Amino acid sequence: MVLQGIFSLFLFILIFLLAFNLDVGRMGLGSNLNALMIVLGGTLSATLIAYPWRRLLWTAQLLKKAFISRTEIDWTIDTILKMTRAYRKDGIRALERLGEKIPDGLLKDAVELIACNYTKEKIEHILAKEVQITYNRYETAEKILYTMARLAPALGLTGTIVNLIHVFGHFSDSQSIVGYMAVALLSTFYGVVLGNLCFIPLSNKLRDFMDQEQIRLELIQEGILDVYDAENPTAIERKLEALSTPDFKPGRIPSRARLFVGPPQKDTPSVYS
């Protein structure tokens, strides 16, 4: 992390040294690249000073998932119902075989906990911890996008100031003034576009995905304990469908209020208490 911070700071300084020393004679490809270097390059390097690069990669993967994920909640409910039927009919081995086909994640971990004969209370406690860790990672990804959304316009304004300094130094050369003014205006333009039309919408998209994931993770917490109890599949289906409706507020499961996802609330008992 220290080496990454030093490298990012060096890159940030290099970008502005180039911005001060590159000559742009006219508006065109050169002025566009110069402006993008200041805004986009500066935003990325400043973000890397604050966050590890692995978190940036994970944020990109999470955004990809947010755009292609559509039926995660329905799939989760269907899988829990299949697990319940298999467990009631053929026992723990059938549940294990079904769990091997489930993608890595909280639901697969929950099946493994049942297969390892953990107690119900222990499973409940472990799942609550895993959910909180997962949600914290989601919040970090959203903070990264929000940080980039704030940095982009600021660096656009910085690029404008840098190139206005160039303009004041080249009053005798009208051709150079045109090029530097182009970069100055383009820097502001790219900063506003990237901040308000790119990073903020992406942050909102991620927030919407996080809300859906919050519901899905709570469904897993609730459903897996019903699987453990070998509850009636029809009763489980009705309960999970009720919890997945838009009117249901995540973080407030009626039957197990101490299971909690997301930021702590004053009226919500802690799982660690």
C-alpha positions in Angstrom: 0.0 0.0 0.0 2.9 2.4 0.8 4.5 1.6 -2.6 1.2 2.1 -4.3 0.7 5.4 -2.6 4.2 6.6 -3.6 3.7 5.4 -7.2 0.2 7.1 -7.4 1.7 10.4 -6.0 4.5 10.2 -8.5 2.0 9.6 -11.3 -0.1 12.5 -10.1 2.9 14.9 -10.2 4.0 13.6 -13.6 0.6 14.3 -15.1 0.7 18.0 -14.0 4.3 18.4 -15.0 3.3 17.2 -18.5 0.3 19.4 -18.4 2.5 22.5 -17.7 5.1 21.6 -20.3 3.2 20.1 -23.3 2.6 22.5 -26.1 -0.8 22.4 -27.8 -0.9 24.5 -30.9 -4.6 24.1 -31.9 -7.8 22.5 -30.9 -8.0 18.8 -31.9 -6.8 15.4 -30.8 -3.9 16.8 -28.9 -6.1 19.1 -26.8 -8.6 16.4 -26.1 -5.9 13.9 -24.9 -4.3 16.6 -22.8 -7.6 17.4 -21.1 -8.4 13.7 -20.6 -4.9 13.1 -19.1 -5.5 15.8 -16.5 -9.1 14.9 -15.6 -9.2 11.1 -16.0 -5.6 10.4 -15.2 -5.6 12.7 -12.3 -8.8 11.2 -10.9 -7.5 7.7 -11.1 -4.1 8.5 -9.6 -5.7 10.5 -6.7 -8.1 7.6 -6.1 -5.2 5.1 -6.0 -3.6 7.2 -3.3 -6.6 6.6 -1.1 -7.6 3.1 -2.0 -5.7 -0.2 -2.9 -5.9 -1.0 -6.6 -7.5 -4.4 -5.7 -10.5 -2.5 -4.4 -10.8 -0.6 -7.6 -10.7 -3.8 -9.6 -13.3 -5.3 -7.3 -15.5 -2.2 -7.7 -15.3 -2.7 -11.5 -16.3 -6.3 -11.1 -19.2 -5.3 -8.8 -20.4 -2.7 -11.4 -20.4 -5.4 -14.1 -22.4 -7.6 -11.8 -24.8 -4.8 -11.1 -25.5 -4.3 -14.8 -26.0 -8.0 -15.8 -27.7 -9.2 -12.6 -31.5 -9.2 -13.0 -33.1 -12.3 -11.3 -30.8 -12.9 -8.2 -33.6 -12.7 -5.7 -35.9 -15.1 -7.7 -33.0 -17.5 -8.1 -32.2 -17.4 -4.4 -35.8 -18.2 -3.4 -36.0 -21.0 -6.0 -32.7 -22.5 -4.7 -33.7 -22.3 -1.1 -37.0 -24.1 -1.9 -35.1 -26.8 -3.8 -32.8 -27.2 -0.8 -35.7 -27.5 1.6 -37.4 -30.2 -0.5 -34.2 -32.2 -0.9 -33.4 -31.9 2.8 -36.9 -33.0 3.8 -37.0 -35.9 1.4 -33.4 -37.3 1.3 -31.6 -35.8 4.2 -28.2 -34.1 4.6 -26.4 -35.8 1.8 -28.9 -34.6 -0.8 -28.5 -31.1 0.6 -24.7 -31.5 0.3 -24.9 -32.6 -3.4 -27.2 -29.7 -4.2 -24.8 -27.3 -2.4 -21.9 -28.4 -4.6 -23.8 -27.0 -7.7 -24.4 -23.6 -6.1 -21.9 -20.8 -7.0 -19.6 -19.5 -4.3 -21.2 -17.1 -2.0 -23.2 -16.8 1.2 -25.7 -19.5 0.2 -23.1 -22.1 -0.5 -21.3 -21.3 2.8 -24.6 -21.7 4.6 -25.2 -25.2 3.1 -21.7 -26.2 4.2 -22.4 -25.0 7.7 -25.5 -27.2 7.9 -23.5 -30.1 6.4 -20.8 -29.7 9.0 -23.5 -30.1 11.8 -23.2 -26.6 13.2 -25.9 -25.6 15.7 -28.6 -23.3 14.6 -27.4 -20.5 16.8 -23.8 -20.9 15.4 -25.0 -20.8 11.8 -27.1 -17.7 12.6 -24.2 -16.0 14.2 -21.7 -16.8 11.4 -24.1 -15.8 8.6 -24.7 -12.4 10.3 -21.0 -11.8 10.4 -20.4 -12.7 6.8 -23.3 -10.6 5.7 -21.9 -7.5 7.5 -18.5 -8.1 6.0 -20.0 -8.4 2.5 -22.1 -5.3 2.9 -19.1 -3.3 4.2 -17.2 -4.2 1.0 -20.2 -3.0 -1.1 -20.1 0.3 0.8 -16.4 0.7 0.1 -17.0 0.3 -3.6 -19.7 3.0 -3.5 -17.4 5.3 -1.6 -14.8 4.9 -4.3 -17.2 5.9 -7.0 -18.4 8.8 -4.9 -14.8 10.0 -4.4 -14.2 9.8 -8.1 -17.3 11.8 -8.8 -16.1 14.6 -6.5 -12.5 14.5 -7.9 -13.4 14.7 -11.6 -14.9 18.2 -11.6 -12.2 19.5 -9.2 -9.5 18.2 -11.6 -11.4 19.7 -14.5 -11.2 23.1 -12.9 -7.5 22.5 -12.0 -6.8 21.7 -15.7 -8.6 24.9 -16.7 -6.4 26.9 -14.3 -3.2 25.2 -15.6 -4.0 26.1 -19.1 -5.1 29.6 -18.4 -1.6 30.1 -16.9 -0.3 29.0 -20.3 -2.6 31.5 -22.0 -1.2 34.4 -19.9 2.3 33.3 -20.9 1.6 33.3 -24.6 -0.3 36.5 -25.3 2.2 37.2 -28.2 1.4 33.9 -29.9 -2.3 33.8 -30.9 -2.0 30.2 -32.3 -0.8 28.9 -28.9 -3.6 30.8 -27.1 -6.2 28.9 -29.2 -4.7 25.5 -28.3 -4.4 26.3 -24.5 -7.9 27.8 -24.3 -9.2 24.6 -26.0 -7.6 22.4 -23.3 -8.8 24.8 -20.6 -12.4 24.5 -21.7 -12.2 20.8 -22.4 -10.8 20.1 -19.0 -13.8 21.7 -17.3 -16.1 19.9 -19.8 -14.6 16.5 -19.2 -14.6 17.0 -15.4 -18.3 17.9 -15.4 -19.2 15.0 -17.8 -17.2 12.4 -16.0 -18.3 13.5 -12.5 -22.0 14.1 -13.2 -22.8 11.9 -16.1 -20.5 9.0 -15.4 -19.4 8.4 -11.8 -22.6 9.7 -10.1 -24.9 7.5 -12.2 -22.6 4.5 -11.7 -22.7 5.2 -7.9 -26.5 5.3 -8.0 -26.6 2.1 -10.0 -24.4 0.4 -7.5 -26.5 1.7 -4.6 -29.6 0.2 -6.3 -27.7 -3.1 -6.7 -26.7 -2.9 -3.0 -30.3 -2.5 -1.9 -31.3 -5.6 -3.9 -28.3 -7.5 -2.5 -29.3 -6.5 1.0 -32.7 -8.1 0.5 -31.2 -11.2 -1.0 -28.7 -11.6 1.8 -31.5 -11.3 4.4 -33.5 -13.9 2.4 -30.6 -16.3 2.7 -30.2 -15.7 6.4 -33.9 -16.3 7.0 -34.4 -19.1 4.5 -31.3 -21.2 5.5 -32.5 -21.4 9.1 -35.9 -22.6 7.8 -34.1 -25.2 5.8 -32.2 -26.2 8.9 -35.6 -26.7 10.7 -37.0 -28.6 7.6 -40.0 -26.2 7.4 -42.8 -26.7 4.9 -41.6 -25.4 1.5 -44.9 -23.7 0.8 -44.7 -21.7 4.1 -41.0 -20.8 3.3 -42.0 -19.7 -0.2 -44.7 -17.4 1.1 -42.5 -15.9 3.8 -39.5 -15.3 1.4 -41.8 -13.7 -1.3 -43.3 -11.4 1.3 -39.8 -10.4 2.5 -38.7 -9.7 -1.1 -41.6 -7.3 -2.0 -40.8 -3.6 -2.6 -42.8 -2.6 0.5 -40.4 -4.6 2.7 -37.7 -2.6 4.3 -34.3 -4.3 4.4 -32.8 -4.8 7.8 -36.1 -5.5 9.5 -36.9 -9.2 9.4 -40.0 -9.8 11.6 -39.3 -13.3 12.8 -35.6 -12.8 13.6 -35.0 -9.1 14.3 -31.5 -9.6 15.5 -30.3 -10.6 12.0 -29.1 -7.4 10.5 -27.6 -6.1 7.3 -26.2 -2.7 6.6 -25.3 0.3 8.8 -26.2 0.0 12.5 -29.5 1.6 13.5 -30.3 2.7 17.0 -33.3 0.4 17.4 -31.6 -2.7 16.0 -29.9 -5.0 18.5 -26.4 -5.9 17.5 -25.6 -9.5 16.6 -22.4 -9.2 18.7 -24.2 -8.1 21.9 
